[in-house]
């Protein structure tokens, strides 16, 4: 099964999934929360962070998209996490944040998504996608059977996500 969590840019989709997954033992994947103005990679299963976004391009391997610069090595490490999570029998959910313009250019998580969708088995893949590119993502990955949800799907009824930064210690 594939779920797409969508909404406007900066509408707390990542924060919502951080909160939803923080006390679950059946979730894996990668989220990209903003920490001190830079995106970090967050291993959902192991609850650990890895540097991801840089302020400026310093290495030829760094990946640029719009105003963002990402470490290619971090993508490689996170892809290893995703491969392990996809085959981990204790996990029911694999989260990927986010599928965006980089993937629409064939970079970032693009190859992993294309290769992994046929291997999902009983797992649910949860993709974070900005509303304005939702149709393009569905077409790119041929997602004929997909459920598109808003952040409220992951919240206990009548609650809102905490919109302040979540500290690593809060997720332990």
Secondary structure, 3 states (H helix, E strand, C coil): CEEEEEECCCCCHHHHHHHHHCCCCCEEEEECCEECCEEEEEECCCCEEEECEECCCCCCCCEEECCEEECHHHHHHHHHHHHHHHHCCCCCEEEEEEECHHHHCCCCCHHHHHHHHHHCCCCEEEEEEEHHHHHHHHHHCCCCCCEEECHHHHCCCCCCCCCCCCCHHHHC
